Amino acid sequence: MVRNTALLNFGDNEEHSQRRNSLKLTCASLSFLSSCDADIWREHHEVKNPRGPFPSVFRQIDSINRQFYTGKSLKTLSPDLPEGTLDTGEMWVQSHVFEIKGHTPFYFTGRLDGLGTRADGGGFIVPDFKTVDVKTQHLGHYQLQLNAYALALENPAPGRPRLAPVTHLGLLCLMPRSMKASPTGNIGYLVEPSWVPLERNDDAFFDFIATRILRVLELPKMPEPAPDCEWCAFVDAIKRDI
């Protein structure tokens, strides 16, 4: 395990007891983490930021993406990937409990978009589907999410399968570029697929967890909100009216 980070090893009963005293971190929450410490603190101790509704059309698009890519060769995602097969069946992951020296133990939970299995038996590939162009400045956020998936797969909670090693992480960006009519009168989008590989760095990842997340969640009271945090301003306004 990485520097100053321990994977706590318990029997099943001890694991369940330890988990009750640990922080649950969702993998998806690591993408676009708020820059406001108070927002992060509220999400765990008070009320979650809904971050707007998730339109049902995107759930439909996600389902179509999964149906199309399930069972496909990993080479369909990128010629640079090893031979293997992609499974897009719903897969929930939960990690063992980790502990960084001087901090509260924690664990990860999340749902994968897909999992690739290498034909050479050399490990697994974790892709994440995106339906838009990925801006360069956002790659670091997605990298955190996929790094958490990889750690959960390699260090699962008791009773869950261990899938290791995870050798590749990446984003499959599916950007609509044009429309085309079919003979039946239906109209479809033509999508341009693009594979964006992400670099895994467990040391930098755990440093981020310690300094950006655990440092805030372990505070005895909520820190001052950032002046430009709209969610904190909204929650505080509601509290004043109550």
N, C-alpha and C positions, 0 to 999 in steps of 0.2 A: 504494500500500500504506500501511498505517497508520503512525503515528509510531514511529520507532525500530525498525521491523520491515521486513526486506527479504525479497523473494522471490528466492531464488538462481537465476539463470538459467545452465544448463549445456547442453552437448550431451548426447546420450543416454549416451555412455560416461562423461563427467564426472559426470552425474547419478547413475549407478549407483555410482560410486566414492564420491561425497559421501554417498549414502544409507547406505553401510556405516558411516560415521562420524557418523551422525545418530541421534537418539532417535526411536523409533517410538511415537506416542501413538495409542491407539485411541479413536475418538469416543465409544463407549459407556462407556469407563472414566471419562469426565468426569462422568457422572451418579453421584451418591452417592459422590464421591471421599472417601476416608478422611480423618478429621480428624487422624490420627496420621501424623506425618512419617516415622516408622520404617516404618510399613506401606507408604506410598507408595514409599519407597526399596527395601524388600524386593521389592516387586512387579516392579521393573525389574532389580534386581541379583541377587536370590536366588530367591525362590519366590513365586508368585502366590497371593493370597487367593482361595480358591474361592467364597466368599460363598454357600455352600449350593448344593444341587442345583437345577436348573431343571426342575420337573415336566413330564413329556411332555404333559400336558393343555394347558399353555400354548402349546406348539408347535402343537398341533392347533387351538387357538383362533386363533393367529396365522395359520395357513394358511386357516382359514375366513374370517377378516377380509379377507385378501388376495383370495380368490376373489370375495367379495361386492363389494368396492370397485373391483376392476380395471376399467378402461374407463369408470368413472362420471364424471359431470360434477363439476368442482371445486365447483360450487354445491351438490352433495350434501353436501359437508363443511361448508360455511357459505355463506349467501347473500352474505356480505361479501367472498368471494373472487372474483377475476375469472373470466370464462368460460374453460373449458379442460377437459382430460381428465387423469385420474389413472391412472398405470401402477404396479401393485404387483408387477411381476416383480422377482426378486432382482437387486439392483444393488450391487456392491461399488465403493467409491471409494477412491482413494489420491491424496493431494495431492503437489504439488511440494515441495521442501525450503524451509522458512522459516528465517530467522535473526533473532533479536532481539539487538540490540547487547549484547555482553558475555556471551552465553550460547551453549550448544551448539546447532547447527542441529537441526531436528526436522521431522517430517512426520506427517500424519494418515492413518489407514486406518479403514474402517468399512463397514457394510452398511445401506443405506436400507430403511425399511419401504415407501416409495413415493416417487414423483416426479410432481408435477403439471406439465403443460406448458400455458402460457397460450395461448389461441386467438388473441390479438392479437399474438403474437410478442414480447411484452414480457419474457419470462423464464420462471422456474420457481418452483415451490412445493415446499417440503420438509415433509411431514407425518410424524408419528411416532405409531403406534398404541399406546394404553394401554387395558388392560382393567379399570381401576379408576378411581375418582374421584381426581383429582390434587389433592393438598394444596397450598395456596398456598405453604407454605414450601419445597416441592420444585421450584417452577417454575424457579428460578435454575439448578438442576442440569441440568434438561432443556434449558434455554436454551444452556448450554455445549455440550452434545452436538450440538444442531442447528446451532449457529454453526459448529462444526467441519465438519459435513457441507457447509454452504454454502461454506466456504472451499475444501474439497477439490473440490467441483464446479466452482468458478470458477477454481481454480488447480491443475489436475490434473497428475499425473506424466506424463512423456513417453509418448506412445502412447495416452493415454486422452482421450476427448472432453471438450472444455470446454463446460460448460453454465452460461451466465451471461446476465444476472444472476439471482441468487436473490432474489426480491422478497418472499416470504412464508415464515415459519416458524410451525409450530403443532403442537399435540397434538390428535389425534382420540381423545377418551376414550370408550370403549364400556363403559358400566356396566350389568351385568344388574340389572333392576329387578323382574321377575316371571317366572312360568312359565306356559306355555299348552300344553294337550294338543291334538294333531292328531287327525283322524278315524282315522288309521292306528294310533293308540295311542302314537305317539312324543310326547315332551315336549320343548319347546324353551324357551330363555330369551328373553325380550323385552328387548332392549338399548336403552338410552337413549344416543344419540350426542350428544357435546358437543365443539365446536371451541374450543380455547383458543389464541389467537394469542400468539406469543412475539416479543419485540422483539429485533432483532439489533443488537449493538454491538461492532464489531471491535476498537476501541481497548481497551475494558474487557476483552474476551476475551483479547487478547494480554497485557495487564497481569496477568491471572489466571494465564495459562500461565507467565509469567516468575517471578512472586512465589510462586505456590503449588506449581508442579510442577518447573520447571527448577531453581529454587533448591535444592530438595530432592534431585533426581536427580544434580545436579552435586557434591554433598558427597563428599569422599574416603572417608568411612566412614559407616556407618549412624548416624543420630542416636538419642538416647535415646527409647525407646518411650513413648507416652502411658500414664499409670497405668491407664486404663480400656480399653486396646486388647486385646480378647480374642484376636485373631489373633496378635499379637506374643507374648502370654503363652503361647499354645499352642505356637508355633514354638520359643520359648526352652525350654519344658518338654521338647519332643521332643529338642532338641539336648543338654540335660543328661542325658537317659536314654541317648543314643547315646554 
